[in-house]
Amino acid sequence: MDDCSSVVQAEYIAIKALENGVTIIGLTRGRDTRFHHTEKLDKGEVMIAQFTENTSAIKVRGKAEIYTRHGVINTMSE
């Protein structure tokens, strides 16, 4: 098997912005957790993200719906 097979089988999530300015931040793996990627979404935009060898966590700021294989999570923005 090649190195791509483990990446292809990694879990995906979909994030749908319910307001303008939703921020999505990818965090790295390893001893020191760091931000490695940031995206901004406007209302109605959808981003599909993947957990990989480099991405151990995804942080969502703002009002959004997050779709995972475990269900849908709604963020609460004040």
N, C-alpha and C positions, 0 to 999 in steps of 0.2 A: 504494500500500500504506500502511496505517496503522502507527503505532508499535507496536501490539500484536503484529504478525506476527513481529518479531524476538525478542520475549520468548517467544512460544509455541514457537518453533523452538529455543530454548536447551536445552542438555543437562540431563537429570534424573539423579539418583542416588537410590537407596533405602538407608536405613540401618536395620538391625535390631539392637536391643540384645540382647546375650547375658548381661548382668548389669544389676542396678539401678544407676542413677546415671550412665549414659553421657551425656556432654556433647557437644553439637554446636554449633560456633561458626561463624558466617558472617563472612567477612572482605571488606572493601570493595576496590574498584579505586582506582587513582589514585596520586598521588605518595606519599601517606602511607597505608599499609595500616592499617585499624582494624577492631576488632570492631563489627559492627552488629546481630547477633542471636545469642542463645544459647537453646538448648533442652536440657532434661534428659529422658532416656528411661529407663523401667524395663524390666526383662527382658521380652522378647517384644514390646515396642512397636516400631513401624516409623514412620519419618519419610521422606517423599519431599521432596527438596530440588532446587532448580533453580539453575544458574548463570545470572546475568542481567547487565544493564548495571551493576548495583551490586555483585553478588557475584562475586568473582574466585576465591575459595578457600573451602573448607569444611574445618574441622578437627574431628576426632573423637577424643575422649578416653574410654577405657574399652574393654571387650571388646565388639566389634560386628562384624557382617558388612556390608560396603558393596557394593552391587550397582550396577555401571555397565555401559555397553554394551561395555566392554572386558573385563569379567569380574567375578569376585567377589574382594574383598580382605577378609581377616580381620585385625583388629587383635590385637595381643598385649598383654595387660594383666598386669602383675606383681603 
